[in-house]
């Protein structure tokens, strides 16, 4: 929606401090656990982004360079923007399987917690639209646009400036009371609302996220090399997964939560109060073989309304092939150590059969990963 200041009479300007208070109340009623307001000055963050891009850490995400300064200069993306209302919505599902137990079982598939339920893009944007509608009903038409990971927006930088938390060493936003298991959304607006003070950082000397990253993708304070990041490789990267990274992925088939899982600020992080983020189709505890046997039509049906749908069936199959190869290696190693007890032999045979059935997959990308996976049966 686009509107300008002429839609508001100069003689009837809204009570901006009072409106800001009401916006926070409405946002909470709509399910947002945090709200903050900031201006558009992101010069320091623009410099940080420029250095990161110059080092090629964005990998195949060429769009990050194509957008130029629209990401760090909100008024270039949405002309007339003077303030950004940032919101936070917790997503950690209360009923999901234990993350550490899932990661420890090579036969189970691990899906990042944010992707177990409904597509957050739609959930957050729809509620932001409702928030904008309430503001309109209060003051009349105003200029705004709502975003949730859907445009070139420096979400975490804006949230930090709005007092919503600090950017941790792992590059995720952290709040003292909410940890980091939350989504962010933004309402770009032409309303000159009072701004909040930026949050201070509280990582201190902690390096737990550095130590926990399976691939060593966190290479400095707030510096992530996406080319080594499992989340990037399983979701954003369209091609072959580097050979040296595949064993390190283990059973992670969509995203990675390890840096959040070990963060001390997440010890008491609240669960989501939104039922839509609860796991669908038992994706929090599904075994790899079951998911690998899905056909494309099943994949599309099971991931309808899910953020997983965006990677498509080919990348889904690629990721599962790698995880099955790692499971096959683990099973083969255990069988060797236990002198090939029948249960281990049987499961290894089931994995091998499933992989063999797709050695001639129509996708060259899937065929290559399936053949690599098959070769993991005898790692010794």
C-alpha angles and dihedrals in degrees: 000000000000126000133147141215091272087075089067119064115238087222092056106044113164123252094257099192090048091045090051090055091050092047090057091050093048092046091054091049088053092056102266112137096198138028132186139166129216142165127249101259107120100149096131092047091047089058091049091050092049092054091048093051092046090059091053094240091141092071112190094354092107090158088075089068095037091061090060114186096345088095095056099032108058095189090061091056094043112018113223095030113144101156138031122209107207122198134190129210122187115229109175103125114228096210100047123119117267108279097216093050091050092050091049094056109077091197094061125079117237117214120182110258094241091062101050096091140021123346104272093206091070096039095053097039093050091052091046088053089052089050090052090049090054091051090049091051088052102045108008128249119347136166118268148136127198123220139179113174085316105110140025096293128144091224100173094044091052092046091050092051089048091057095252095128142296131281106254127217088264088057095247120121114254128198120195093232102027102039111207106298096111144099124237129218134179139210110200107204144174091220111111094223121175110272129231126232118260118256121251122235122253107178091106113173094334115131099171092125092052091053095044100050104110094213103031091247093148100080100167145355104310091348118121123179099214091195089072097036116110091212090056095042095049096042115020103027111089100191142055117324110238112262094233091054098050098079089047092057091065106171099343106123102164120025130323132253102183097113091051093042093061098039110118090217089064096059091098099022112151123248121242118268090206115098091201091074093057114113118280125209089003091284089156091065107020120134120238096240093056092052093043090056092058112113120220093264090052091048091053093047095047095046098045108134091010129116087231090072091073095070093058131219095287096059090040089056092044092054093046091049090057092047091049090050089053091047090050091052091049093047092046091050092050091047091052092048091048093042094254103301110201097248091057092045090050096051092045088053091052091052091047092049092050091050093046090054089063102039088109096044113158089241115081088204092056093043091055094051093043091054091049089050092050090054091059093075094093107033095158 
